């Protein structure tokens, strides 16, 4: 029998293992040690198993790569299968623990806030699915604090401009996530007020002016805001939610008016004074009553010092001016006066005021009053007095209405859907007597008095 060479043994060894003792020649698969990763770890290639050339399988495994976010949190068992040339397989397993990672969502928008405003950093939402405690740290210009005490942003340290901030959240297992946001530091406003101004308490209401923004803000320049929208005047005689000063409401004396400019988070204020000038005459009453033939004006005085005369003035629309009806000389002492206006009484509102002139030519005006004839009132409104709702009844369809104040200005208007009976919800209005103007589908206007409580 011929002697086998080593070459012959190598050639025939697979056949011998396959036919005689396959288990003796079986390759044993060996797996790597168990590992832990974070949920937000990037996919990575699995390695460390032997013999090389086997196949990994399990949750999150695709083409030999492990994707933690695809696998999900928890313990994942990975199987390594090795198949040799004899088609004999060997299997081993190991575990990959996927730990939850924080989730951070930061607001991509930003705004400029006032330089003097010390504030917390809270522009990012931070969470984790397991609810476990997180160590949160912030970094950036002007940031101070600690994970235990929290962080705050000092704009004075950071300085003017737009700044970048980074937040990092970390779990006890070492998983972390970061996010970034922007926040701006704006310069403070600088404003100036006008010098002292004088008025007469008989002057009609007027618009306050003279407050000026000397130094605006970065945010103002970015969005191009209209400075008048953010200017506010407050003080005695300043009507609510307006820039109108009513001398009659303020009364005599020196009144301090505050001009405030506030936009976004920054504001600045200054004050100035309005001083009432001495009156040539002081009214104690001024009233008007009407029927279908005339309007009767009655007024009384208790002071007439160096006073010359009254000009009785009338208007259908005070915003477009008054015209003189007559001149009545003063009596030089406290007195009562009367005048009947017989021009076009009708069922329309008419507005009246008194121009009061002194011997030196100085003058002032009374408050504006109005009267309306009785007429044939086909349109009615109830309840009267009213508070927040009124119902309008009319013999024909209405298309619109308006509530007009004692200055002749519409304060509330609306369109109607051509109904004959309409319930109207009123805005909050100062208590007082108003004119209700209604317009029908045929174009006819009607007026009625409504008392708002």
Secondary structure per residue as TSV (DSSP state, phi and psi in degrees):
chain	resnum	aa	ss	phi	psi
A	1	X	-	360.0	131.8
A	2	X	-	-70.0	149.4
A	3	X	-	-83.3	132.1
A	4	X	-	-78.0	136.4
A	5	X	-	-88.3	166.7
A	6	X	H	-60.3	-32.3
A	7	X	H	-63.0	-42.5
A	8	X	H	-65.2	-34.6
A	9	X	H	-66.1	-42.8
A	10	X	H	-64.6	-39.5
A	11	X	H	-67.4	-38.6
A	12	X	H	-100.3	-1.5
A	13	X	H	-62.4	-42.3
A	14	X	H	-58.6	-37.5
A	15	X	H	-67.7	-39.8
A	16	X	H	-64.2	-45.3
A	17	X	H	-61.3	-38.2
A	18	X	H	-71.3	-38.7
A	19	X	H	-91.0	-30.5
A	20	X	T	-102.1	-54.5
A	21	X	-	-147.4	77.0
A	22	X	H	-59.0	-36.9
A	23	X	H	-66.1	-26.9
A	24	X	H	-69.0	-37.4
A	25	X	H	-91.6	0.6
A	26	X	-	-66.8	131.0
A	27	X	-	-79.2	132.4
A	28	X	-	-94.1	120.5
A	29	X	-	-72.3	139.4
A	30	X	B	-127.1	128.7
A	31	X	-	-101.0	157.1
A	32	X	-	-73.3	170.2
A	33	X	-	-69.0	159.3
A	34	X	-	-62.9	146.1
A	35	X	E	-134.8	164.3
A	36	X	E	-122.2	139.6
A	37	X	E	-135.8	169.9
A	38	X	E	-98.2	152.7
A	39	X	T	-58.6	-31.9
A	40	X	T	-96.1	11.3
A	41	X	-	-67.1	139.5
A	42	X	-	-66.7	150.6
A	43	X	-	-53.4	141.5
A	44	X	E	-139.2	157.3
A	45	X	E	-77.2	133.3
A	46	X	-	-77.1	137.8
A	47	X	-	-152.0	179.5
A	48	X	-	94.2	-6.0
A	49	X	-	-90.8	152.6
A	50	X	B	-141.6	158.2
A	51	X	S	-61.7	156.4
A	52	X	T	-66.2	156.7
A	53	X	T	101.5	-0.3
A	54	X	-	-81.2	-174.3
A	55	X	E	-123.3	131.2
A	56	X	E	-92.1	143.5
A	57	X	E	-147.0	158.5
A	58	X	S	140.5	178.4
A	59	X	T	-61.0	131.0
A	60	X	T	83.3	0.1
A	61	X	E	-96.5	125.1
A	62	X	E	-137.6	117.1
A	63	X	T	53.3	43.1
A	64	X	T	80.4	2.4
A	65	X	E	-110.5	145.3
A	66	X	E	-109.4	125.9
A	67	X	-	-108.9	104.6
A	68	X	H	-59.5	-42.8
A	69	X	H	-67.4	-32.8
A	70	X	H	-72.1	-33.1
A	71	X	H	-73.5	-33.6
A	72	X	-	87.2	166.0
A	73	X	S	-74.1	156.7
A	74	X	E	116.0	-175.2
A	75	X	E	-88.0	123.4
A	76	X	E	-113.8	124.0
A	77	X	E	-88.4	123.9
A	78	X	E	-108.9	131.9
A	79	X	E	-106.8	133.4
A	80	X	E	-113.8	122.9
A	81	X	E	-117.3	124.5
A	82	X	E	-115.6	130.0
A	83	X	E	-119.2	123.4
A	84	X	-	-85.4	-174.3
A	85	X	T	-67.4	-18.9
A	86	X	T	-90.4	8.9
A	87	X	S	64.2	29.3
A	88	X	-	-100.2	127.0
A	89	X	E	-104.9	149.8
A	90	X	E	-135.0	141.2
A	91	X	E	-127.4	142.1
A	92	X	E	-139.5	164.7
A	93	X	E	-136.8	152.7
A	94	X	E	-148.1	166.6
A	95	X	E	-112.4	141.6
A	96	X	E	-118.6	118.0
A	97	X	E	-91.8	120.8
A	98	X	E	-99.3	112.6
A	99	X	E	-91.1	143.0
A	100	X	-	-63.5	144.1
A	101	X	-	-115.4	150.8
A	102	X	-	-64.3	154.5
A	103	X	E	-114.7	130.0
A	104	X	E	-127.2	127.0
A	105	X	E	-126.4	112.3
A	106	X	E	-101.6	146.7
A	107	X	-	-71.1	122.2
A	108	X	-	-77.5	-20.5
A	109	X	-	-79.0	168.8
A	110	X	-	-154.5	163.9
A	111	X	-	-144.1	163.5
A	112	X	E	-96.9	127.6
A	113	X	E	-115.3	160.8
A	114	X	E	-61.9	143.5
A	115	X	T	-63.8	-24.9
A	116	X	T	-90.9	2.4
A	117	X	-	-95.2	100.3
A	118	X	-	-72.7	128.2
A	119	X	E	-147.2	156.0
A	120	X	E	-76.4	161.1
A	121	X	-	-96.0	114.0
A	122	X	-	-144.6	32.4
A	123	X	-	-88.9	5.6
A	124	X	E	-128.0	138.6
A	125	X	E	-92.0	128.2
A	126	X	E	-123.4	130.5
A	127	X	E	-152.0	168.5
A	128	X	-	-149.5	141.4
A	129	X	T	-64.9	-29.9
A	130	X	T	-84.6	-12.2
A	131	X	-	75.2	9.7
A	132	X	-	-73.1	158.3
A	133	X	-	-62.5	147.8
A	134	X	-	-124.1	144.5
A	135	X	E	-97.5	115.0
A	136	X	E	-110.0	130.0
A	137	X	E	-127.5	146.4
A	138	X	E	-119.9	149.7
A	139	X	E	-143.7	151.5
A	140	X	E	149.8	173.2
A	141	X	T	-61.1	131.6
A	142	X	T	75.5	10.2
A	143	X	E	-92.0	134.1
A	144	X	E	-142.2	158.3
A	145	X	E	134.1	-166.3
A	146	X	E	-150.5	162.6
A	147	X	T	-58.6	-33.5
A	148	X	T	-76.0	-39.6
A	149	X	T	-97.3	-13.1
A	150	X	E	92.6	171.3
A	151	X	E	-122.6	152.5
A	152	X	E	-140.9	160.8
A	153	X	E	-114.5	125.4
A	154	X	-	-105.4	104.9
A	155	X	H	-66.1	-24.5
A	156	X	H	-66.4	-35.1
A	157	X	H	-76.5	-40.4
A	158	X	H	-67.8	-37.3
A	159	X	-	88.5	169.7
A	160	X	S	-66.5	149.1
A	161	X	E	119.6	-173.7
A	162	X	E	-99.2	130.8
A	163	X	E	-123.7	152.0
A	164	X	E	-102.5	138.7
A	165	X	E	-129.9	144.9
A	166	X	E	-121.7	134.3
A	167	X	E	-118.3	137.0
A	168	X	E	-127.8	130.3
A	169	X	E	-115.3	133.8
A	170	X	E	-132.1	138.7
A	171	X	-	-93.1	170.9
A	172	X	T	-65.4	-24.3
A	173	X	T	-87.0	2.2
A	174	X	S	94.1	1.6
A	175	X	-	-79.0	137.3
A	176	X	E	-143.8	160.6
A	177	X	E	-144.0	151.1
A	178	X	E	-127.8	154.7
A	179	X	E	-143.9	166.4
A	180	X	E	-136.8	153.6
A	181	X	E	-149.0	168.3
A	182	X	E	-121.2	151.1
A	183	X	E	-150.7	146.3
A	184	X	E	-112.9	149.8
A	185	X	E	-111.2	121.6
A	186	X	E	-103.8	151.8
A	187	X	-	-77.3	152.3
A	188	X	-	-75.3	156.3
A	189	X	-	-78.2	158.3
A	190	X	E	-133.6	127.9
A	191	X	E	-128.0	161.1
A	192	X	E	-134.9	151.5
A	193	X	-	-111.6	157.0
A	194	X	-	-73.3	166.2
A	195	X	-	-70.0	175.2
A	196	X	-	-56.3	138.1
A	197	X	E	-120.6	152.8
A	198	X	E	-112.3	154.8
A	199	X	E	-152.4	165.6
A	200	X	-	-110.5	141.5
A	201	X	T	-68.2	-8.9
A	202	X	T	-91.0	-4.6
A	203	X	S	-65.1	147.5
A	204	X	-	-70.3	161.0
A	205	X	-	-55.6	142.8
A	206	X	E	-138.2	160.5
A	207	X	E	-83.7	131.3
A	208	X	-	-77.2	135.1
A	209	X	-	-141.0	175.1
A	210	X	-	109.9	-21.4
A	211	X	-	-71.1	133.8
A	212	X	E	-132.6	137.8
A	213	X	E	-87.4	111.6
A	214	X	E	-79.7	-42.4
A	215	X	E	-127.3	117.5
A	216	X	-	-87.1	-164.9
A	217	X	-	-118.0	165.6
A	218	X	H	-62.7	-42.3
A	219	X	H	-62.4	-39.9
A	220	X	H	-57.5	-45.2
A	221	X	H	-66.2	-36.0
A	222	X	H	-67.1	-44.5
A	223	X	H	-96.5	-8.3
A	224	X	T	64.1	47.0
A	225	X	-	-75.2	155.9
A	226	X	-	-87.2	116.4
A	227	X	G	-60.3	-29.1
A	228	X	G	-62.9	-27.3
A	229	X	G	-67.2	-24.6
A	230	X	G	-110.4	7.0
A	231	X	E	-92.5	140.5
A	232	X	E	-141.7	138.8
A	233	X	E	-113.7	137.0
A	234	X	E	-137.0	153.7
A	235	X	S	146.2	178.7
A	236	X	T	-58.8	131.9
A	237	X	T	86.4	-7.9
A	238	X	B	-83.5	120.5
A	239	X	-	-67.6	143.9
A	240	X	T	-58.0	142.2
A	241	X	T	55.3	37.3
A	242	X	S	-153.3	176.6
A	243	X	S	-113.8	25.4
A	244	X	E	-97.4	131.1
A	245	X	E	-105.9	126.3
A	246	X	-	-106.8	105.4
A	247	X	H	-57.3	-38.6
A	248	X	H	-63.7	-36.4
A	249	X	H	-71.4	-40.3
A	250	X	H	-68.5	-40.4
A	251	X	-	80.4	-177.4
A	252	X	S	-75.1	157.5
A	253	X	S	120.4	-171.2
A	254	X	E	-105.2	124.4
A	255	X	E	-116.6	134.1
A	256	X	E	-91.3	122.9
A	257	X	E	-110.1	133.8
A	258	X	E	-106.3	127.2
A	259	X	E	-102.2	123.3
A	260	X	E	-124.9	131.2
A	261	X	E	-115.6	120.1
A	262	X	E	-139.1	118.8
A	263	X	E	-136.9	134.7
A	264	X	T	57.6	-122.1
A	265	X	T	-104.4	-1.7
A	266	X	E	-106.0	150.3
A	267	X	E	-154.3	159.1
A	268	X	E	-152.3	150.2
A	269	X	E	-137.5	156.8
A	270	X	E	-148.0	165.7
A	271	X	E	-128.7	151.8
A	272	X	E	-147.1	177.9
A	273	X	E	-120.8	143.4
A	274	X	E	-113.2	128.1
A	275	X	E	-119.8	130.8
A	276	X	E	-78.3	138.0
A	277	X	-	-89.9	153.9
A	278	X	-	-58.4	143.2
A	279	X	-	-94.9	137.6
A	280	X	S	-70.8	-25.0
A	281	X	E	-148.4	148.0
A	282	X	E	-122.6	121.8
A	283	X	E	-85.6	140.8
A	284	X	E	-103.8	-20.6
A	285	X	E	-160.5	154.4
A	286	X	E	-156.8	111.5
A	287	X	E	-131.9	162.4
A	288	X	E	-138.8	139.0
A	289	X	E	-136.7	151.3
A	290	X	E	-138.5	149.8
A	291	X	-	-130.2	-164.2
A	292	X	S	-81.2	-1.3
A	293	X	S	-112.4	-29.3
A	294	X	-	-160.0	165.5
A	295	X	E	-116.8	124.9
A	296	X	E	-102.0	123.7
A	297	X	E	-104.7	132.2
A	298	X	E	-128.9	135.8
A	299	X	E	-149.7	156.8
A	300	X	E	-131.8	151.4
A	301	X	E	-125.9	154.5
A	302	X	E	-124.3	-2.1
A	303	X	E	-140.1	130.4
A	304	X	E	-140.1	84.6
A	305	X	S	-103.6	116.7
A	306	X	S	54.8	31.6
A	307	X	E	-89.0	141.8
A	308	X	E	-104.2	-62.3
A	309	X	E	-161.0	165.6
A	310	X	E	-103.9	137.8
A	311	X	E	-107.2	117.8
A	312	X	E	-82.9	121.5
A	313	X	E	-117.7	150.8
A	314	X	E	-136.2	153.5
A	315	X	E	-156.5	147.2
A	316	X	S	-89.6	-21.8
A	317	X	-	-146.6	98.3
A	318	X	G	-57.1	-26.8
A	319	X	G	-67.1	-19.0
A	320	X	G	-109.8	17.9
A	321	X	-	98.7	170.1
A	322	X	-	-119.5	158.6
A	323	X	E	-127.0	153.3
A	324	X	E	-82.0	137.3
A	325	X	E	-97.7	-43.7
A	326	X	E	-163.9	165.0
A	327	X	E	-118.0	131.2
A	328	X	E	-122.0	119.9
A	329	X	E	-64.8	149.0
A	330	X	-	-74.7	157.6
A	331	X	-	-100.2	-5.0
A	332	X	S	84.0	-4.2
A	333	X	S	-150.8	174.0
A	334	X	S	-58.9	129.1
A	335	X	-	-150.5	170.8
A	336	X	E	-114.5	144.6
A	337	X	E	-133.6	155.8
A	338	X	E	-148.0	148.6
A	339	X	E	-152.4	134.8
A	340	X	E	-104.7	123.6
A	341	X	E	-98.6	111.7
A	342	X	-	-105.7	11.2
A	343	X	S	-88.1	117.3
A	344	X	S	48.5	55.9
A	345	X	-	-61.2	-62.8
A	346	X	T	45.8	-173.9
A	347	X	T	-102.1	62.6
A	348	X	S	-133.8	151.9
A	349	X	E	-77.6	137.9
A	350	X	E	-125.1	142.9
A	351	X	E	-111.0	142.1
A	352	X	E	-133.8	150.3
A	353	X	E	-151.9	164.7
A	354	X	E	-112.1	128.0
A	355	X	E	-95.4	122.5
A	356	X	E	-112.1	117.3
A	357	X	E	-113.3	134.3
A	358	X	E	-89.9	169.1
A	359	X	T	-65.8	-25.3
A	360	X	T	-87.6	6.0
A	361	X	S	94.1	-12.8
A	362	X	-	-69.7	152.7
A	363	X	E	-150.9	165.2
A	364	X	E	-147.8	174.5
A	365	X	E	-123.6	148.6
A	366	X	-	-78.4	174.6
A	367	X	-	-69.4	160.6
A	368	X	-	-88.3	132.6
A	369	X	E	-122.5	166.9
A	370	X	E	-143.0	161.1
A	371	X	E	-143.2	154.8
A	372	X	E	-141.6	134.9
A	373	X	-	-67.4	161.8
A	374	X	-	-69.6	-48.4
A	375	X	-	57.1	-168.3
A	376	X	-	-103.1	89.0
A	377	X	-	-79.4	94.4
A	378	X	-	-84.5	-20.3
A	379	X	-	-101.4	128.0
A	380	X	E	-122.7	154.0
A	381	X	E	-132.1	135.9
A	382	X	E	-148.7	156.1
A	383	X	S	-69.8	158.6
A	384	X	S	-144.6	103.7
A	385	X	S	-69.0	156.1
A	386	X	B	-123.5	163.9
A	387	X	S	-123.6	-72.5
A	388	X	S	-114.5	-13.5
A	389	X	E	-140.2	143.4
A	390	X	E	-135.3	153.8
A	391	X	E	-115.7	131.1
A	392	X	E	-106.9	126.3
A	393	X	E	-112.1	135.7
A	394	X	-	-144.8	151.8
A	395	X	S	-74.6	-15.9
A	396	X	S	-137.6	170.3
A	397	X	-	-63.6	138.2
A	398	X	E	-101.4	145.9
A	399	X	E	-112.2	-28.1
A	400	X	E	-161.6	164.9
A	401	X	E	-147.4	165.2
A	402	X	E	-150.4	141.2
A	403	X	E	-100.3	128.1
A	404	X	E	-118.6	131.5
A	405	X	-	-83.7	-176.5
A	406	X	T	-70.6	-12.0
A	407	X	T	-90.9	2.4
A	408	X	S	82.6	13.2
A	409	X	-	-102.5	130.0
A	410	X	E	-64.8	128.9
A	411	X	E	-109.2	-12.8
A	412	X	E	-158.0	121.6
A	413	X	E	-131.8	156.3
A	414	X	E	-163.8	158.3
A	415	X	E	-90.8	150.5
A	416	X	-	-120.2	153.1
A	417	X	-	-92.0	47.7
A	418	X	S	54.5	37.9
A	419	X	-	-97.6	159.5
A	420	X	S	-93.3	-14.6
A	421	X	E	-136.5	116.6
A	422	X	E	-132.2	133.1
A	423	X	E	-99.2	125.9
A	424	X	E	-115.2	129.9
A	425	X	E	-90.4	122.9
A	426	X	-	-91.0	148.3
A	427	X	-	-74.1	174.1
A	428	X	-	-74.1	118.4
A	429	X	-	-124.2	150.4
A	430	X	-	-59.4	141.9
A	431	X	S	-62.1	144.2
A	432	X	E	155.6	-176.6
A	433	X	E	-93.6	131.3
A	434	X	E	-126.6	157.3
A	435	X	E	-96.2	132.2
A	436	X	E	-102.4	113.4
A	437	X	E	-103.5	127.1
A	438	X	E	-122.3	147.7
A	439	X	E	-124.9	128.7
A	440	X	E	-88.8	171.6
A	441	X	T	-64.7	-20.6
A	442	X	T	-88.4	-1.6
A	443	X	-	93.0	4.5
A	444	X	-	-79.4	133.5
A	445	X	E	-100.7	140.6
A	446	X	E	-132.6	153.2
A	447	X	E	-130.7	144.4
A	448	X	E	-149.2	158.4
A	449	X	E	-91.3	137.6
A	450	X	E	-132.3	127.0
A	451	X	E	-96.6	121.4
A	452	X	E	-99.3	125.4
A	453	X	-	-92.6	360.0
